Amino acid sequence: MASDSSAQYIHTVQHLIEKCLTFDMSKEECMEALSKHANIQPVITSTVWKELEKENKEFFEAYTKKIEEKASELTETTQRLREILLDSSQKDTKDG
């Protein structure tokens, strides 16, 4: 009986991780979200995530690459916005 409930719990964690993946969350973001919103210990999420990675190696390699590319794009966009704001504020100071 206990192993049935353990299997169900792991299945639930797996399902929640899959939901995190649909939102392009990193492992760390998923661990934090499940801890905060589903009261699942980060070590449990991490363990299930690692098992999913083993079973779906190609998917997670592509997923990781996608997440890293998005993070890089976000960093570049943030940097561009900072430059635009800095240029704008410098022009305002000169004009004022």
C-alpha positions, 0 to 999 in steps of 0.5 A: 500500500505504501509503495502505491502512494509513493508511486502516485506521489512521484507521478504527481511530481512528474506531472507538475515538472511537465507543467513547469516545462511547458512554461520553459522553466529551468530545473531551479525555477521548477524546484522553487515553484513546486516548493512554494506552490505544491509544498514539494521538497526541492530534493524530491523535484530534483531527483524526479527531474534527474530521472526524467533527464535519464529517460529522455536525454535527447529532449532535455538536451534540446530543452536545456539549449532552448532555455540557455538561448532564451536566457541569452536573448533576454540578457542581450535585450536587457542590455540594449534597453539599459543602453537606450535608457542611459542614452535617453537620460543623458540627452535629457540632461544635456537638453535640460 
